[in-house]
Amino acid sequence: MKKNSFIFNSNSIKFIYGIIFGCIIFYIISLYINYTIKKSEFRFSQIFSNKQLNNYNAFVLGNSRSVSFNKFTLNYNSIFNLSYNSINYNELLNILDALKNKTKNKPVIYIELTSLIYDNIECRFTIFTHLENFIDKKILEKNCKTQYFLEKFFPVTKVKNEIFLRTFYYSIFKNRDQKWYNNYTMPEKTCSLGKLSPFALKIVENENQNKMILNAKKILKENPNQRIKFFITPIFSKKKNYGLMIENYAKENLKEINFLEINKNLPKTFYKDCKMFADSLHLSLKGVKSVNFYTKFIGYY
């Protein structure tokens, strides 16, 4: 009986030590994950951490349509791109709040209009809520309760967030985050068809154009002390110059000082040259460089 009691006590002690050791490992991994997110060279890690960005006098915000406008493609070191795939209105507000504390100067903030169509609450930014410069946590806390609290008390769960892989990658491969661009051109078949993609069809709808303008006006009203300019990148279509149409509509509804005309200044041949586009929504590297050549994108201050 004593022997069995000894074995039981021994196993219990090993079990307790195992739990303690597991908790220590869990805690260390959680610290490492939060540290990686904070110190990564990924664009959102830099904007939401306490790192200053005083070397930049222009920032570009938007969805994937504006990702390619960066210091590498524009050959201009003072521009910082904060665009990201499928970014929406509410995520832009988080970034704009963070920008207020990032620079001592008063930079120009360029916002691509099509990123203002969607204003649903996404939970992707919950992994940054532990950082010093993430200002408004309440919306995510309210609408992403489970994910928010899991990531707050068990940071190891952040590895499931699709953005975490970006932060991890750019914590290893530094200085690559600002080199995103579409390194391909539109296939001949896609070019000959000239069809609009599903998102492009949404962009040209009158209802969504009105929504873009409405959200743009909200941003201007809520950020009166920031120098904000809106723009829309070209849209490939065989039928109409939708980019120019939306640009003219936006110009009618926004003050000229708050709008950067791109499509108006591009030659008509631009829209017939498939090498300028990666697909119907996105510019190729040649297209980005041409936009800057014809419009002096980085010169509008």
N, C-alpha and C positions, 0 to 999 in steps of 0.2 A: 504493500500500500504506500509506504514512504517513497519507494522508488518511482511509482506512478505519479505521486504528488510532485516529486522533484522534476520529472519530465514535463509535467503540465506547467509548473512554474517557469521552467527554462524556456519552453515554447512561448509562453505568455510574454516573457521579457523580450525574446527575439521579435515577437510580433509588434510590441510597443516600440522597440528600437527601429524596426522597419518602417513604422508609421512616421516616427520622428525624422528618420533619414529621408523618407519620401517627401515630407513637408518641406524640409530644408532644400532639397533638389528643386521642388516645385517653386519655392520662393526665389531661388537663385535664377531659375529660368525666366520667371516673371520679371525680375529686375532687369535681366539681360534684354528681354523683348522691349520693355519700356525704354531702356537706354538706347537700343538700336533705332527705335522709332524717332527718338529725340535727336540723335546725333547723325542720322542718315542725311545724305545730300539730296534726297528726294524733295521735290518742290514743296509739298505740303508739310513735310517735317521742318523745313526751313521757315515757312511762313507762320506755323503755329507754335514753334519753339521760341525761346527768348533771343535767338540769334538776330542781330541787326543786319539790315540790307541797305546800308547807306550808299553803296557803290552804284545803285541803280536809280535812274530817273524816269524809267518807263516800265510798266507792268502790263502784260497781256492776259486777259481772263476769258475763258469760254470753254466750249466743248472741243471735240477732236478736230473740228474745222479750223480752229485757230492755234492748234498745238505747234504747228511748224513755224510760227512767227517767233523766232528766238535769236539769241546773239550769234549762234552758229550760222543760220541761214541768212540773216540780215547783216552779218559781219559788223555787229555793233555790240560791244561788251556791256553797255549800260542798260540793256533791256533784259527783263526777267519774265519768263513765261510761266503762268500759273494755270494754264488750261489743262483739262483732263477729259477723258472719254465720258460722254453722257452727263457732264456736269449740269446742274440745274440752278434755278433761281435761288433757292434756299441755301445751297452750298456756296453760291457766289456771295451771298450775304455774310456767311462765316468768314470767307476770305477777305472781303472788304473791311469787316470789323478788325481783323488781324492786321491788315495793312496800315491802319491808323497808328500803330505802335512800332512799325518796322523801320521807318526812315525818319531822319531829321529834316530832310528836304521835303518838298511837296511834289511828288512824282505825278506823271500823267498815267492814268489807268485806262487802258483800252479794253472794252468789253464787246465781244462778238454777240450780236443780237439774238441769233438762233438758240443760244444757251438759256434764253429767258422764256422759252415756250413752256417748259415743264416747271411746275412749282410744287411737286409732291415732296414728301419728306423721305429722304433716303437715309440709311443708317451706316453708310460707309465711313463717315467721319468720326464715328464713336472711338476709333483707335487713337485719335489725337486729343481726346478730351482731358487727358492727364497733363498735357503740355501747357506751359504758362500763358501762351498767347491765344489759346482757344477761348474766346470771350463768352459766347452764348451757349451754354450746355443745356439749358432748360428744355429747348425744343426736342433735342435728342433724348434727354432723360424721360420726357413725357411720351414720345412716340416710338422709342426703341427700348422700352423698359428692360426686357430680358437681356438683350445684347449689351446694353449700356452697363447694367449692374454686373453681369458676368465678366465683362472686360475690365470693369473697375476693380473688382475684388479678386478676380482670377485672370490676370493679364495674359496668361498663356493661351487663353481662348482667342486672342487677337490674331493668332496665326490663321484662323479660318476666314478672316476678312480679306477680300480680294486685293485691297490696297497694301496689305502687309508685305506681300511678295515684292512689290515695288520698293518699299522702304528698305527691305533687306537687301535687295539687289544693289540699290544705290548707296548702301552703307559699305559695300565692298568695292563696287566700280564707281568711284567718285568722279565728279566732273563730267558725267555722261548725261545727267538728267536734262540739261539744257541743249541737248543735241538731237532731240526728237524731230523727225521729219519723214515724209512719205518717200521712200527711196525707190519708187516705181512709178510708171506712167500708165495711163488708161489703155487697156487692151483695145486693139482695132475693132473687134466685134462690138464691145460696149460703146465705143465711140460712134460707130456707124448707126447703132440703134438710137442713141441719144435719149434713152428713157430716164425718167426721174426715179430715184430710190424712194422707198417708203417714207423715210424721214424728210426727204426733199419735198414730197407731196404734202406733208404736214406743214412745212415751212411756207409754202405758197398759198395755203388756205387763208382767207380773209380773217377768219376768227383767230387764228394763231398769230397773224401779223398784228392784229389789235392787241393781243395778249403781250406780245413782245414790247410794244410801245407802252402799254400800261405798266408793265414791270420796270421798264427803263425809267419812266417818270417817277415811280416809287423809289428807285435807287437814288435818283438825283435829289429827291425831296429829303430822304433819310441821310444823305451824305453831302450836305451843302458845302462843306469845307474841303472836299476832295475834287481834284481835277479829273473828271471822267469824260471820256469820249466813246461813243458807240460806233460800231462799224459792222458791215456784213461782207463776208468773203464771197467771191464769185460762185455761181451755181451753173454747172454745165447742162445745157439743154439745146436741142436743135430747133425748138419752136420759138421760145422767147428768152429774153435776157431777164430772168427772174431776179437775179441779184440787183440789177439796176432798178427794176420796178419797185422792189421792197425798199431799196435805198432812197428812192424819190419819195415814197410814202412816209418813210421814217423822217426824212428831212422836213417834210411838211408839218410833222407833229412834234418834232424836237427842235430845240434852239440850235442854230447853226454852230454855235460854239461847242455844243455837245455832240457833234456828229462829224465823223471822218469819212469823206467820200472816196471810195475806192473804185467802184464799178464805173462811175462817171468818167474817170480819168484814164481808164484802160481802152486801148484801141479795139475796134470791132473784131479784128483778126485774132485777138486773144481768145475769144470764145469759140473760134473755129479750129483752134490748134489743140488737138488732144494731148499733146505733150505738156501742156500747161496744167493738166489735171491727172490726179491719181485715180479718181472715179468721179461720179457726178457731183459728189459733195465736197471732196477734198482736193486741194491743190498739190501738184507735184513740187519738187524742189525748184525746178525751172519756173513754175508758176509763181511760187512765193517770191523768188528773186525778181521776177518781172513786175509783180505787184509793187514791190518796193521801188523798182526803177521808175515806173510810171507815176506812182502816187507819192513817193518819198514818205512812206509809211512812218519811218522812224524820225522824220523831220517835223511832225505835227506836234508841237508843244505849245 
